[in-house]
Amino acid sequence: MGYIEIADVTLQMIIDAGIILPGTSVYNSVDENIVGVLNEDGSITLDINGQLKNFPYPSGAARAIVNLSVNGWIFWKIKENNLFNTLKHYKDLYLKLNPLKNKI
């Protein structure tokens, strides 16, 4: 039996709400040379060793870099007004704007 990851809030939901735009760059604190791009479907595309790889969830994209299980919502950051905010910041904003999602 395989593991299926089910998210309560997805990046696609946050993008669909207009909180983050597709094409936004995401940064990490481990390797400044690796920058991801958010896609319209909420996935993250990374250029790893010259190969573009698409990851449906932030944690999977983070795992591809550090080879460890990490929380992608905290690992990835977006630069906005010269500040870096974690994806969790945008998830929390989404939940604040959509309080019923907290009840799921």
PyMOL commands that set and color helices and strands:
alter all, ss='L'
color gray80, all
select helices_A, chain A and resi 11-16+58-66+72-75+87-97+99-103
alter helices_A, ss='H'
color red, helices_A
select strands_A, chain A and resi 25-26+36-38+44-48+51-55+77-80+83-86
alter strands_A, ss='S'
color yellow, strands_A
deselect
rebuild
show_as cartoon
